[in-house]
């Protein structure tokens, strides 16, 4: 089957300019400096957490021998001070922290900043300030180069013990600890600063592939981001193995055959995924969340932007347990709980859409009749403390699952996808807030017991979601909305407690859609291929293959979807998600 693992946004011909390799990059920067034609210059190389700042600094020092090079960490607070101010957000919990309200300025020592600024004011010639927060060390910058970094690449570097978190030396810590600090603190402060710099930067540096650094103009990157808000586009999916992972994605998407399994695919989580910008000579990688930061209202629509700000609230991802094992028995926090405990504005309401399932596949969903809450929690805690086997079927209802079933999972609902399921998970974005209750006694991929969060979970479980209520509210809540010659549209959820709505459409002809000024995310869930087009030719035709997640920006308005010849005249199906009005 066809599945595009490297979707791109093409730059316009007039912006088709990208330089490869450190020597050529430095030469271009040198030319840009000469064109400014000032006797005293401050050049800023602002870096995202995860960039190899030592390498960037070394390259610039070797090339610009007549320039003063200053690294931003010279003006940072001490490691002990940074650990102290971030500890309330990092917390001692193994998994969860609190979304920080710190800003990049808080990581710097005021006296040290003033010292750097004083040195710069006295400096003659060109000074280059490099590192995280570098832009804060100058009164005025004459050239801003932004070194960005994709979060998936950051995580790979963490696994290889190659990078540190902001202001501390911790590359030899566990990935779990580094990721938690980055998620709750580092990425938040970097993103807050990035939002201010996107309209200003002169060049963007892509060092995701350390063997092939790339430089593009700020105008070309902004142009591509703007283009993304006016047409359908996809972000770059990534795939990862897991303790319960399966074989379906490996086979269907032509993934690495040497990998034991693939459990996850984030295929539409802009906070985590990358955007590939296509130049004539290369692909340039940036975090896809940059589209949200640069043009949030155009992408999301005014009502979604008003409610969520510059955040992408809808997530599509895959959970593959085909030939694997059960996921953990788990529950997600209620909205009030996630706000009070973790500083998150909304919670992870979600659903499982069965893209595929083997015979005897199942999910756990809800609580059995007659369950005593105290007994269940006591049993879970015994299982955690002494290896006692928790009897999941005694407490949580087990439902059979087949292809195209849709299980709705509002926050507070105990749930678990069983083995032999291929799940399209449609949910709100804050995926990290999963309270695992029972994990079948397994060790994680790192050989350690996986984190269990019964103390959090017991505070949010909704004990009244018993079989009758669950069946009547959460399983296959299909409702025919409309139909015509060759098509039918159904509402499939989500539940009234959840802010996302999903629609499924079966068709064998051209069908018409309208974003109605609201972000759409869709996927082809049955059939081989379709084409998305603009009735007024406002964007180029866009091919969508089976299982690809597509973002339709609110600004697109009207669009059509038509099966291609690959679908052989058979009915195909899409599922579309949007935020309820």
C-alpha positions as CSV (number, residue, x, y, z in Angstrom):
1,X,0.0,0.0,0.0
2,X,1.0,3.6,-0.4
3,X,1.8,5.6,2.7
4,X,3.7,8.9,2.6
5,X,6.2,8.8,5.5
6,X,7.8,12.1,4.4
7,X,5.0,14.6,3.4
8,X,6.2,18.1,2.5
9,X,5.1,21.7,2.0
10,X,6.7,23.1,-1.2
11,X,8.2,26.5,-1.0
12,X,7.3,29.0,-3.7
13,X,9.8,29.3,-6.6
14,X,10.8,32.8,-5.5
15,X,11.7,31.5,-2.0
16,X,13.5,28.3,-3.2
17,X,16.8,28.9,-1.5
18,X,18.5,26.6,0.9
19,X,22.3,26.2,1.7
20,X,23.8,22.8,2.8
21,X,27.0,22.2,4.8
22,X,28.8,24.3,7.5
23,X,31.3,25.9,5.2
24,X,28.6,27.2,2.8
25,X,26.4,28.3,5.8
26,X,29.2,30.3,7.4
27,X,30.0,31.9,4.1
28,X,26.4,33.0,3.7
29,X,26.4,34.4,7.2
30,X,29.6,36.2,6.4
31,X,28.0,37.8,3.3
32,X,25.0,38.8,5.3
33,X,27.2,40.5,7.9
34,X,29.1,42.4,5.2
35,X,25.8,43.6,3.7
36,X,24.7,45.2,6.9
37,X,27.8,47.4,6.7
38,X,28.1,48.6,10.3
39,X,31.3,48.9,12.3
40,X,29.8,47.2,15.3
41,X,27.3,44.3,15.0
42,X,25.6,41.8,17.3
43,X,24.7,38.5,15.6
44,X,22.4,36.2,17.6
45,X,22.2,32.5,17.1
46,X,19.2,31.5,19.3
47,X,19.1,27.8,19.9
48,X,16.2,25.4,20.9
49,X,16.8,22.9,23.7
50,X,18.4,19.8,22.1
51,X,20.6,21.6,19.6
52,X,24.2,20.6,19.7
53,X,25.4,24.1,20.9
54,X,29.0,22.9,21.4
55,X,29.2,22.0,17.7
56,X,27.6,25.2,16.5
57,X,29.9,27.3,18.7
58,X,32.9,25.3,17.6
59,X,32.0,25.8,13.9
60,X,31.5,29.5,14.3
61,X,34.6,30.0,16.3
62,X,36.7,28.2,13.7
63,X,35.3,30.2,10.8
64,X,34.8,33.7,12.3
65,X,38.2,34.1,13.8
66,X,38.0,37.9,13.9
67,X,34.7,37.9,15.7
68,X,34.0,37.9,19.5
69,X,32.0,34.7,20.3
70,X,29.9,34.6,23.5
71,X,27.8,31.7,24.6
72,X,24.6,32.4,26.5
73,X,25.3,29.9,29.3
74,X,27.9,32.4,30.5
75,X,25.0,34.5,31.7
76,X,22.8,31.8,33.1
77,X,22.2,31.2,36.8
78,X,24.1,28.3,38.4
79,X,22.9,24.8,37.9
80,X,21.9,24.6,41.6
81,X,19.8,27.8,41.2
82,X,18.1,26.5,38.1
83,X,17.3,23.2,39.7
84,X,15.8,25.2,42.7
85,X,13.6,27.4,40.6
86,X,12.4,24.6,38.4
87,X,11.8,22.0,41.1
88,X,8.2,23.1,41.8
89,X,7.4,22.3,38.2
90,X,9.6,19.3,37.7
91,X,8.4,17.8,41.0
92,X,9.6,14.5,42.5
93,X,6.9,12.5,40.7
94,X,8.4,9.9,38.3
95,X,6.2,11.0,35.4
96,X,4.2,14.1,36.1
97,X,5.2,17.7,36.6
98,X,3.4,21.1,36.3
99,X,3.4,23.2,33.2
100,X,5.8,25.9,34.1
101,X,5.0,29.6,34.2
102,X,8.7,30.4,34.1
103,X,10.1,32.4,31.2
104,X,13.5,32.3,29.6
105,X,14.6,35.4,31.5
106,X,14.2,33.4,34.8
107,X,17.1,31.2,33.8
108,X,19.5,34.1,33.6
109,X,21.4,36.0,36.2
110,X,20.7,39.8,35.9
111,X,24.2,40.8,36.9
112,X,25.7,38.4,34.4
113,X,23.4,39.7,31.6
114,X,24.5,43.3,32.4
115,X,28.1,42.2,32.3
116,X,27.7,40.7,28.9
117,X,25.8,43.7,27.6
118,X,28.5,46.0,28.9
119,X,31.2,43.9,27.1
120,X,29.2,44.0,23.9
121,X,28.8,47.8,24.1
122,X,32.5,48.1,24.3
123,X,33.3,45.5,21.7
124,X,34.5,46.7,18.3
125,X,33.6,44.8,15.2
126,X,31.2,41.8,15.1
127,X,30.1,39.8,18.2
128,X,28.2,36.5,17.8
129,X,26.1,35.4,20.7
130,X,25.2,31.7,20.7
131,X,22.9,29.4,22.7
132,X,19.6,29.0,24.4
133,X,18.3,32.5,25.3
134,X,21.0,34.2,23.3
135,X,18.6,36.8,22.1
136,X,18.1,38.1,25.6
137,X,21.7,39.1,26.0
138,X,21.6,42.0,23.5
139,X,19.9,45.3,23.5
140,X,19.5,45.1,19.7
141,X,20.4,42.3,17.3
142,X,21.5,43.1,13.8
143,X,21.0,39.5,12.5
144,X,18.9,36.7,14.1
145,X,19.6,33.1,13.2
146,X,17.3,30.6,14.8
147,X,18.6,27.0,15.3
148,X,15.4,25.0,15.7
149,X,15.0,21.3,16.7
150,X,12.3,18.7,16.2
151,X,11.1,17.1,19.4
152,X,11.4,13.5,18.1
153,X,15.1,14.1,17.3
154,X,15.5,15.7,20.8
155,X,14.2,12.4,22.3
156,X,16.6,10.3,20.2
157,X,19.5,12.4,21.4
158,X,18.3,12.0,25.0
159,X,18.3,8.2,24.4
160,X,21.9,8.4,23.2
161,X,22.9,10.6,26.2
162,X,24.0,13.4,23.8
163,X,22.3,16.5,25.2
164,X,21.4,18.3,28.4
165,X,18.4,20.2,29.6
166,X,18.5,24.0,30.0
167,X,21.2,25.2,32.3
168,X,22.1,21.8,33.9
169,X,24.4,18.9,33.0
170,X,22.1,15.9,33.0
171,X,22.8,14.0,29.8
172,X,23.5,10.8,31.8
173,X,20.2,10.9,33.5
174,X,17.4,8.6,32.4
175,X,15.4,9.5,29.3
176,X,12.4,9.6,31.5
177,X,13.8,12.4,33.7
178,X,15.2,14.4,30.8
179,X,11.9,14.1,28.9
180,X,9.8,15.1,31.8
181,X,11.9,18.2,32.5
182,X,11.8,19.1,28.8
183,X,8.0,18.6,28.5
184,X,7.1,20.6,31.6
185,X,9.8,23.3,31.6
186,X,12.3,23.5,28.8
187,X,10.1,23.3,25.8
188,X,7.6,25.7,27.3
189,X,10.1,28.5,27.9
190,X,11.7,27.9,24.5
191,X,8.4,28.0,22.7
192,X,7.3,31.2,24.5
193,X,10.5,32.9,23.2
194,X,10.2,31.3,19.8
195,X,6.7,32.8,19.3
196,X,8.2,36.2,19.7
197,X,11.1,35.5,17.3
198,X,9.3,33.8,14.4
199,X,8.4,37.1,12.8
200,X,11.9,38.5,13.3
201,X,14.5,35.9,12.5
202,X,16.6,36.4,9.4
203,X,17.7,32.8,9.0
204,X,16.7,29.4,10.3
205,X,19.2,26.6,10.9
206,X,18.2,23.0,10.7
207,X,20.7,20.6,12.4
208,X,18.3,17.7,12.9
209,X,20.7,15.7,10.7
210,X,24.1,16.6,12.2
211,X,25.8,15.3,9.1
212,X,24.0,17.8,6.9
213,X,23.2,21.2,8.5
214,X,21.0,23.5,6.5
215,X,20.3,27.2,6.4
216,X,17.2,28.9,4.9
217,X,16.0,32.5,5.1
218,X,13.4,33.5,7.6
219,X,11.3,34.7,4.7
220,X,11.2,31.3,3.0
221,X,10.3,29.6,6.3
222,X,7.6,32.1,7.1
223,X,6.3,31.8,3.5
224,X,6.0,28.0,3.9
225,X,4.3,28.3,7.3
226,X,1.8,30.8,5.7
227,X,1.2,28.4,2.8
228,X,0.4,25.6,5.2
229,X,-2.5,27.5,6.6
230,X,-4.1,27.8,3.1
231,X,-4.1,24.1,2.0
232,X,-4.4,20.5,3.3
233,X,-1.1,19.3,4.7
234,X,0.4,16.4,6.7
235,X,3.1,16.4,9.4
236,X,5.9,13.9,9.5
237,X,4.7,10.7,11.3
238,X,7.1,9.0,13.6
239,X,7.0,5.4,14.9
240,X,8.3,3.8,18.1
241,X,8.4,0.4,19.6
242,X,6.8,-0.5,22.9
243,X,6.4,-3.3,25.4
244,X,3.0,-4.2,23.9
245,X,3.7,-3.3,20.3
246,X,2.4,-5.2,17.2
247,X,3.2,-5.9,13.6
248,X,0.5,-4.2,11.6
249,X,2.2,-0.9,11.0
250,X,5.5,-2.6,10.1
251,X,3.8,-4.5,7.4
252,X,1.4,-1.8,6.1
253,X,3.8,1.1,6.2
254,X,7.0,-0.6,5.1
255,X,8.8,0.1,8.4
256,X,12.1,-1.2,9.6
257,X,11.8,-5.0,9.4
258,X,14.6,-5.5,12.0
259,X,12.6,-3.7,14.7
260,X,10.9,-6.1,17.1
261,X,7.6,-4.2,16.9
262,X,6.0,-0.8,16.5
263,X,3.6,0.2,19.2
264,X,3.0,3.9,18.5
265,X,2.8,6.3,15.7
266,X,2.2,10.0,16.2
267,X,0.9,11.0,12.8
268,X,-0.9,14.2,13.7
269,X,0.4,15.7,17.0
270,X,1.9,19.0,15.8
271,X,3.4,19.6,19.2
272,X,5.6,16.5,18.7
273,X,5.8,16.1,14.9
274,X,7.9,17.8,12.3
275,X,7.0,19.7,9.2
276,X,9.2,19.1,6.1
277,X,9.6,22.1,3.8
278,X,10.6,21.0,0.3
279,X,13.3,23.0,-1.5
280,X,14.5,22.0,-4.9
281,X,17.8,20.7,-3.4
282,X,16.7,19.3,0.0
283,X,14.0,18.9,2.7
284,X,14.2,21.3,5.6
285,X,12.8,20.1,8.9
286,X,11.2,22.2,11.6
287,X,8.7,21.5,14.4
288,X,5.2,21.5,12.9
289,X,3.9,23.5,16.0
290,X,5.6,26.5,14.3
291,X,2.6,26.7,12.0
292,X,0.3,27.1,15.1
293,X,2.7,29.7,16.6
294,X,2.9,31.8,13.4
295,X,-0.7,31.8,12.1
296,X,-2.9,30.3,14.9
297,X,-6.2,31.9,13.9
298,X,-5.8,31.0,10.2
299,X,-5.0,27.4,11.1
300,X,-7.4,26.8,13.9
301,X,-10.2,29.2,13.2
302,X,-11.3,32.1,15.4
303,X,-13.5,30.1,17.8
304,X,-10.9,27.4,18.4
305,X,-8.2,30.0,18.7
306,X,-10.3,31.9,21.2
307,X,-10.8,28.8,23.3
308,X,-7.4,27.1,23.1
309,X,-4.9,29.9,22.1
310,X,-1.9,28.9,20.0
311,X,-2.3,25.2,20.7
312,X,-3.4,22.4,18.4
313,X,-6.2,20.6,20.3
314,X,-6.8,17.5,18.2
315,X,-4.6,14.5,18.1
316,X,-4.5,11.5,15.7
317,X,-2.2,8.7,16.6
318,X,-1.9,4.9,16.2
319,X,-1.8,2.2,18.8
320,X,-0.7,-1.1,17.3
321,X,-1.2,-4.3,19.4
322,X,-1.7,-6.7,16.4
323,X,0.3,-9.7,17.4
324,X,1.3,-7.8,20.6
325,X,-0.2,-7.4,24.0
326,X,-2.7,-5.4,26.0
327,X,-2.0,-1.7,26.7
328,X,-2.1,-0.7,30.4
329,X,-5.4,-0.4,32.2
330,X,-5.6,3.3,32.6
331,X,-7.7,6.4,33.2
332,X,-7.3,10.1,32.2
333,X,-7.8,13.1,34.6
334,X,-10.9,15.1,34.7
335,X,-10.7,18.7,33.5
336,X,-10.8,20.1,37.0
337,X,-8.1,17.7,38.2
338,X,-5.7,18.4,35.4
339,X,-6.0,22.1,35.9
340,X,-5.5,22.0,39.6
341,X,-2.7,19.4,39.7
342,X,-0.7,20.1,36.5
343,X,-1.7,23.5,35.2
344,X,-3.2,22.1,32.0
345,X,-6.2,24.0,30.5
346,X,-7.9,20.9,29.1
347,X,-7.7,17.1,29.5
348,X,-7.2,14.1,27.4
349,X,-10.7,13.1,26.3
350,X,-10.2,10.4,23.6
351,X,-11.7,7.6,21.6
352,X,-10.5,4.3,20.0
353,X,-11.5,3.9,16.4
354,X,-10.8,0.4,15.2
355,X,-8.8,0.7,12.0
356,X,-8.4,-3.1,12.1
357,X,-8.9,-6.0,14.5
358,X,-8.4,-9.7,14.6
359,X,-11.0,-12.2,15.7
360,X,-11.5,-12.2,19.5
361,X,-10.1,-8.6,19.8
362,X,-11.4,-6.7,22.7
363,X,-11.2,-3.5,24.8
364,X,-11.8,-2.8,28.5
365,X,-14.1,0.1,29.0
366,X,-15.9,1.2,32.1
367,X,-16.6,-0.5,35.4
368,X,-18.5,-3.7,36.1
369,X,-21.8,-3.7,38.0
370,X,-21.4,-4.0,41.7
371,X,-17.8,-3.0,41.9
372,X,-16.8,-1.6,45.3
373,X,-14.4,1.3,44.7
374,X,-12.4,0.6,47.9
375,X,-11.9,-3.0,47.0
376,X,-10.7,-2.3,43.4
377,X,-8.2,0.4,44.6
378,X,-7.0,-1.9,47.4
379,X,-6.5,-4.7,44.8
380,X,-4.6,-2.5,42.5
381,X,-2.3,-1.3,45.2
382,X,-1.6,-4.9,46.3
383,X,-0.7,-5.7,42.7
384,X,1.6,-2.8,42.6
385,X,3.4,-3.6,45.9
386,X,3.8,-7.4,45.9
387,X,3.4,-8.7,42.4
388,X,-0.2,-9.9,43.0
389,X,-2.0,-10.4,39.7
390,X,-4.8,-7.9,39.3
391,X,-8.0,-9.5,37.9
392,X,-9.0,-6.8,35.3
393,X,-12.1,-8.6,34.1
394,X,-13.5,-8.7,37.6
395,X,-13.6,-4.9,37.8
396,X,-13.5,-3.5,34.2
397,X,-16.0,-4.5,31.5
398,X,-14.5,-6.4,28.5
399,X,-16.1,-5.7,25.1
400,X,-15.5,-7.4,21.8
401,X,-14.0,-5.2,19.2
402,X,-14.1,-5.4,15.4
403,X,-13.0,-3.2,12.4
404,X,-14.7,0.2,12.3
405,X,-16.0,0.0,15.9
406,X,-15.7,3.3,17.7
407,X,-15.2,3.4,21.5
408,X,-15.6,6.8,23.2
409,X,-13.5,7.5,26.2
410,X,-14.3,10.7,28.1
411,X,-12.0,11.6,30.9
412,X,-12.5,9.5,34.1
413,X,-13.4,6.3,32.1
414,X,-11.3,3.2,32.9
415,X,-10.1,1.7,29.6
416,X,-7.5,-0.4,27.8
417,X,-7.1,-1.6,24.3
418,X,-6.5,-5.3,24.2
419,X,-4.1,-7.3,22.0
420,X,-4.7,-7.7,18.3
421,X,-6.2,-4.2,17.8
422,X,-5.1,-1.5,15.4
423,X,-6.4,1.6,17.0
424,X,-6.7,5.1,15.6
425,X,-6.8,7.2,18.7
426,X,-8.6,10.4,18.3
427,X,-8.2,12.7,21.3
428,X,-7.3,16.0,22.8
429,X,-3.6,16.7,22.7
430,X,-2.2,16.3,26.3
431,X,-1.2,12.7,25.8
432,X,1.3,12.6,28.7
433,X,-1.4,12.6,31.3
434,X,-2.2,8.9,31.5
435,X,-2.8,7.4,34.9
436,X,-1.8,3.7,34.6
437,X,-3.6,1.5,37.0
438,X,-2.3,-1.9,36.1
439,X,0.2,-3.0,33.5
440,X,0.0,-6.8,33.6
441,X,3.2,-7.1,35.7
442,X,5.4,-6.1,32.8
443,X,8.7,-4.3,32.7
444,X,9.2,-1.4,30.4
445,X,11.6,-1.3,27.4
446,X,14.3,0.0,29.7
447,X,13.9,-3.1,32.0
448,X,12.4,-1.1,34.8
449,X,8.8,-1.4,36.1
450,X,6.6,0.9,34.2
451,X,5.2,3.9,36.2
452,X,1.8,3.3,37.9
453,X,-0.3,6.2,39.1
454,X,-3.0,4.6,41.3
455,X,-3.0,7.6,43.7
456,X,-3.9,9.9,40.9
457,X,-6.2,7.5,39.2
458,X,-8.4,6.7,42.2
459,X,-9.3,10.4,42.4
460,X,-10.7,10.7,38.9
461,X,-12.3,7.3,38.1
462,X,-16.0,7.7,37.4
463,X,-17.5,4.7,39.1
464,X,-21.0,5.1,37.6
465,X,-19.8,4.1,34.1
466,X,-21.2,0.6,34.4
467,X,-22.1,-1.7,31.4
468,X,-25.5,-0.3,30.6
469,X,-24.3,3.3,30.7
470,X,-21.2,2.5,28.8
471,X,-23.1,0.6,26.0
472,X,-25.7,3.3,25.6
473,X,-23.2,6.2,25.7
474,X,-19.7,5.1,24.6
475,X,-19.9,2.2,22.1
476,X,-20.7,2.7,18.4
477,X,-22.9,5.8,18.9
478,X,-23.4,6.0,15.1
479,X,-26.1,8.4,13.9
480,X,-26.9,9.1,10.3
481,X,-26.6,12.8,9.6
482,X,-27.1,13.1,5.9
483,X,-26.9,11.2,2.6
484,X,-27.0,11.6,-1.2
485,X,-26.4,9.8,-4.4
486,X,-23.2,7.8,-3.6
487,X,-22.5,9.0,-0.1
488,X,-23.7,8.8,3.5
489,X,-22.4,10.8,6.5
490,X,-22.7,9.5,10.1
491,X,-21.9,11.1,13.4
492,X,-19.7,8.7,15.4
493,X,-19.1,10.8,18.5
494,X,-17.4,11.9,20.6
495,X,-19.5,11.9,23.8
496,X,-21.3,15.0,25.0
497,X,-18.6,15.3,27.8
498,X,-15.9,15.7,25.1
499,X,-15.2,18.8,23.0
500,X,-14.2,16.9,19.8
501,X,-16.8,15.7,17.3
502,X,-16.2,13.0,14.7
503,X,-18.0,12.3,11.4
504,X,-17.6,9.3,9.2
505,X,-18.4,9.4,5.5
506,X,-18.8,6.6,3.1
507,X,-18.7,7.5,-0.6
508,X,-17.8,6.5,-4.2
509,X,-18.2,9.9,-5.8
510,X,-17.0,13.5,-5.3
511,X,-18.2,14.8,-1.9
512,X,-18.3,18.4,-0.7
513,X,-16.9,19.7,2.7
514,X,-16.6,23.0,4.3
515,X,-14.4,23.8,7.3
516,X,-16.9,26.4,8.4
517,X,-14.0,28.4,9.7
518,X,-13.1,25.5,12.0
519,X,-10.0,23.3,12.0
520,X,-10.6,19.8,10.4
521,X,-8.4,16.7,10.8
522,X,-9.3,13.7,8.7
523,X,-8.1,10.2,7.7
524,X,-8.9,7.8,5.0
525,X,-10.0,4.7,7.0
526,X,-11.2,2.5,4.2
527,X,-10.1,2.4,0.6
528,X,-6.8,3.0,-1.1
529,X,-6.7,6.6,-2.1
530,X,-8.6,9.9,-2.6
531,X,-7.9,13.4,-3.8
532,X,-8.7,16.6,-2.0
533,X,-9.3,19.6,-4.2
534,X,-10.4,23.2,-4.0
535,X,-13.6,24.1,-5.9
536,X,-12.1,27.5,-6.7
537,X,-8.5,26.2,-7.2
538,X,-7.2,28.0,-4.1
539,X,-4.7,25.1,-3.5
540,X,-3.2,22.4,-5.6
541,X,-4.9,18.9,-5.6
542,X,-3.7,16.9,-2.6
543,X,-3.5,13.1,-2.6
544,X,-4.5,11.2,0.6
545,X,-3.6,7.5,1.0
546,X,-5.1,5.0,3.3
547,X,-4.3,5.7,7.0
548,X,-2.7,9.1,6.4
549,X,-3.7,11.9,8.7
550,X,-4.5,15.2,7.0
551,X,-4.9,18.7,8.5
552,X,-7.4,21.0,6.8
553,X,-6.8,24.5,8.1
554,X,-9.9,26.5,9.0
555,X,-8.9,29.1,6.4
556,X,-9.4,26.5,3.5
557,X,-13.2,26.8,3.6
558,X,-14.7,24.6,0.9
559,X,-13.0,21.5,-0.3
560,X,-14.0,18.2,-2.1
561,X,-12.8,14.7,-1.7
562,X,-13.0,12.2,-4.5
563,X,-11.9,8.5,-4.8
564,X,-9.1,8.0,-7.2
565,X,-8.8,5.1,-9.7
566,X,-6.8,3.2,-7.2
567,X,-10.1,2.7,-5.2
568,X,-11.5,0.7,-8.2
569,X,-14.9,2.3,-7.9
570,X,-15.6,0.9,-4.4
571,X,-16.9,2.9,-1.6
572,X,-14.2,4.4,0.6
573,X,-14.5,6.1,4.0
574,X,-13.0,9.0,5.9
575,X,-13.3,10.0,9.5
576,X,-13.2,13.7,10.2
577,X,-12.6,15.4,13.6
578,X,-13.3,19.0,14.6
579,X,-13.9,21.0,17.8
580,X,-17.6,21.3,18.6
581,X,-19.1,24.8,18.3
